[in-house]
Structure formats: C-alpha cells, structure tokens
Amino acid sequence: MIIVGVDGSVASRAAVEWAADDASRRGAPLRLVHAADTSWYLVGARPDKALSETVLREGRRALEEAAALARERRPSVEVDTREAEGRPAAVLRDQAEDAAALVVGSRGLGGFSGALLGSVSDGLAGHVRCPVVVVRDHEQRQEQRQEHGEVVAGVDDSPECEPALAYAFEQAALRGATLRAVHAWQLPGHLLAPEATYDLDEVRTAQHQVVRDRLKRLKDAHPRVTVVEDVRSAHPVDALVAASRQADLLVVGSLGRGALGSALLGSVSRSVLHHASCPVAVVRS
C-alpha cells in the first residue's frame, strides 16, 4: 500500500498524483490520510469547538477532492481515505507502519506544512520503515511535468546505502528508466596541503571501484535496468542537485558513513530536500 499525506495544498495535490502513479505501476492500493491537529483550538479556559469543527470539516473536503483526483488520474487504482486527529508526523508514522512508501508534499497549508520539510527529515525520514517521498508542487517546479526517464541514486562507500539503491533499482525497473548512480567525492583536507603527495588517478580509480562494488549485486538482480555510473569530484549536495535537474526521482539513504553518507540525513538530505528539482525519496537503512 502507498500512503499519501493530504491537506488540500498545491503540493499535496502533486503528492497525490505522484502516489497514484506509483500505486498504478506497483499494482498497489492507495490510502489518502489527512491529519487534523485541533489541539490548538481546544486549549485554555474557553476552547473554540466551532473552529475545531471547521478544521475537521475542511480536512474531510480535502480528502474528498484528493480521492477524486487520484481516481481520475488512475481509475484502476483502489483508493481509500483516512482522517485522524493528531500531529501530522505522528499520524503518518502510524499509518505508514506497513506501507510500501509514504508520500508527502514539500509544503502545504497551516499546521500540516508549517514545518513540513523539518517533519519529513526529523520526524518521518529515518523514523519510518518505508521510503519517504517528498514531492514539490508543480507551480514551484514546472520542470516536474516533463519526464526524463531517469532515476538518480546517491552512492557511498557503506553498506547502509544499499536499501536506498535497492529502492532506486526497483523504481527504475518499474518505470523502464535509466538509473544514474551518483558518487561524489572530495579529497581529505590533509591531501590538499602543499607538501602532500598522492596519485590523483589512483584516487579516481578507487572512487569508481566504490560504485562498482556497491552496484554489482543489484545490477545482476536487475539486468534490464541501464545503469550510468556517475562519479564526480564535487560536494555531494552539488552533485545530487545537479543530477536531479534531469531526473524523475532522486533517492538518498537516511543513514550512511563514508565520503557521501556521513551526513545523508543531516546537511546533505536536508539540502537536497530543499533544492532538488524532482521528487526526493529518503530510504531508511
């Protein structure tokens, strides 16, 4: 099952469309979830129950519109809805316990989106067992409408990145797309000293070997997926954001160690979530 967070915003609509397409490719059901945090209106000496009811009513309307959108886009997909009261991140974590993926918009309305990227990186990605996909709204990223036929995955030198690579291979296979495996490396600080001696060709060869070693098993398991090994001497964020401009999906891991993985859920993933030109999937290791 694919779970998608709904709040009625433009980004939420984009998330519903992405999730409906993914559910169609997988032959999986789609569940639309709206979380209404009414606690703000029910505190104090005189709780505003009328305003709380308005919030709940608007949530039901958002769910109805999202369900209509999903069914119109992918009539063959089984769609159901869930509404709940509570903090959105907590509600979505519970709903996604056994999901194939959790999909959310990059920004939305009111309490659901006020800290949406923060909720995704801190409250969902890395804390949810399934991949978390963040979809930008089409008004903000018009290039999303164009399909490029490419899935990009970040690769590092740790086994923790393998779940993200497995998801990227799966997505590429489902889409009939090329997989671009991006490995960004930078020379350690001590090698930049004038007195340091090193063979740059050996460093490049070693970095290419990192990618080949990580990809071998998955390439054997997905022989029909065309793989491009993209090894760059660059900052990981710069490399991944640049690759995202010609991608339909960018996949990164939530944990990792080594040249690229040391900060995947920290500065790298956070920066990618803010600046990537395509949907971003964060996969827990």
N, C-alpha and C positions, 0 to 999 in steps of 0.2 A: 504494500500500500504506500502511496505517496501522500504526504501530509503537506498542506499549504496554509500559512497564516493569512487571514483575510481581515482587512479593516476598511475597505472602500476607497483607498487611495489609488492614485495612478500606478504607483509602484506595486501595490497589491494586485492590481489587475494584470500587470506584466508577470507577476509571480504565478498567478492562476493560469495564464496562458502557457508559461514555461512548464508548469507542473502537469497540465493537461497533455501537452505534447509528450512529456516524459512518460506519463502513465500509458499513453497510447502506444509508444514504442515498446514498453515493457509488457503490455497486456495486463496492467495492474489497476486496481481501483484507486480512486482519488477521494480524499477526505479534505473538506474545507473547514477550517477551525477559526472561530472568532473568540477572542478572549476580551471580556469587558471588565476593566478594573474599576469597580464602583466604590471602592473603599474611600476614595477622596470625598465622595458625596454623602457618606454615611457616618461621618465622624463629627464630634462636637456635641453640644447640648441640643442642637436642633438639626438633625440630619435632613438633607434635602432628598427625600424619597422620590419626589416628582422628577428631579433631574436625573436621579439614578435610573428610573424607569425609561426616561428619554434615551439615555446611553444604551440601555439594553435593546430598546426598540430599533435604534439606528444600527446596532450590531446585527440584528435579525435581517434588516433590509440589506445590509452589505453582503450577508451570506446568500440571500436570495439572488442578488444581482450577480455575485460571483458564480453561483451554481448555474445560472442561465448562461453566463459567458463560457464556462467550461463545457457545458453540453452543446452549445452552438459551435464551439471550436472543434470538439472531438466527440461527436454523437455516440461513438461506440464505447466510450469510457464510462464505467459505473461511477457515479458521483453521489456522495452523501455529505451531510453537514453536521457540525457540532458547535454548540455555543456553550461557553463556560464563563463563570465569574472568577476573576483572579488576575494575578500578574501575568502578562503575556508570555514571558520567557518560561515561567514555571508551568503554565498550562501547556505550552507547546512541547516542553521537555516530556511531560507525562504522555501526551498524545503520540509522540514520536518514538515511544519505547521500543516498538517492534516494527517500525516503518522502514521502507527501503530508502527513503530520503525525506528530509524536511526542507520545504521551500518557503522563503520569505522575501518580501520586497526590501529594497535598500533604504527606503524611508516611507513613512506613512502619515497617519493622522493621529493627533492627540497623544494619549499616554502610550499607545502601542508603538509609536515610532519615535517618540521624543529622544530615546537613546537606542534606536534600533541597531545601528552598527555596533554599539557597545554591547547590547544584549546578545547579538549574534556571536561576537568574538569572545565575550566574557561569560555569558550565560547559556549559550547554546553550543557553538562550535567548541569541540574539545570536551563537552559535558554530555553530548548526545551521542548515542552509539552509531546512529546512521549519519551519512553525509548531510551537511547543511549547505543549501544552495541559496545564495543571495543574488537577487535579480534586480537590476536597475530599471527605472521607468523609461519608457520609450521617448518621452518628451525630453528627458535629460540626455539620453544616449541614442540618437537617431540611428547610429550605425548598427544597433542591435537588430534592426529589421532585415538587414542583409545577412544571408547565411554564407559562411566562408568554407564550410566543410572541413573544419579543423578543430581539434580539441588539444589544449595545451596543458601539460602537467609539469609541475616543479619536481626536480630530481635532486636528491642529495646523497651523501655517502653513508647513510644509516639505514638499517632495516626498517626503521619506523616509518619511512616514506612509502613502503610497499602497499599498504592499504589504499593510499591516495592513487598510486599508479594503477592498482587493480581497478579502481573505480573509473579512472580515465580510460583505460583499455576497454572496459565494459561500455562506457558512453560512446567511444569511437566506433566500436563494433555495432552498437545499436543504430547509430547514425550513418554508418557507412562512410565515416570521416577519417581523415589522417590524424595521427597522434603526433604532436610535436613535444618531445621531451626536452625541457629546458634545464640546463645545469649551469648556474652562474658561479664563477669562482673568482676570488681575489687573492693576490699574493699576501702572505702573512707580513705583518709590519716589519719584522726583523729582516726580511728579504729585500726590503726597499732601502735599506741602509747602503751607503756608497761602498762600504768595504765588503758587503755580502757578495758571494759568488754562487751562482746557480745556473742551471741549464734550463732556459725557458721552454725549449722544445720538450724536455723531459716532463716539465710541469704540465704542459698542454696534453701530452700523451697520457699522463696519469689521470687527468681530469676526464678525458674521453673514456678511459677504462672504467672509471666510476660509473658512467652512464651505461656502458655496455654490460657491466656486471649486474646492475640493477634491473635492466630490461630483459635479460636473456630468458628467464623463466616465463615471463608474461608474453614475450614475443612468440615463444614456442606454443603457448596456450591459445594465442590469437593470431594464427598465421595469415589471416586475411586482412589484418589491420596494417596499413602502411605506416611506418614509424620514421620520423625525422629526428635525428639526434642533433640537438641544438646546444652546443657547448660554447659559452661566452665568457670572456674575461670582463666582468661587469658586476655592479651591485645587483643582488637578487631582485630587489623591487623594480629597478630599471629594466632588467631583462624580462621579467614576467609581465609588467605593464606594457612594454613594447610588443611582446608576443600576443597579448590579449587584443590588440587592435585588429588583428586578422583572425580571430578565433570566435567560435560559438560558445565555448566554455573553457574556463581556466580552473584547474584542480590543484589544490595545495594540501599538504598534510597539516594536522593540528599540533603534532609534536615531531621533533627530529633533532638530530645532532650532527655537527659537522659543518662544512662550508656554507650550505644553504639552510640546513634545518635548525640551526641553533636558535633562531628567532622566528620560526614559521608562524606560531600562534601569537607572537608578540609583534614586533615592529613590521616584519615582512607581511604577515597575513593582514594586519590592520591596515597597512598602507595599500596593499593590493585591493582590499575590500573598498577602500575609498577611491582608488584611482583606476582600477581596471575598466576596460571598455566593454566587457562582456560579463555574463553571469559568472560568479565565482563559487566553486564547491570546496568547502573545507571538510576534510575527511579525517576523522579521529584515528589515531594509530592504536 
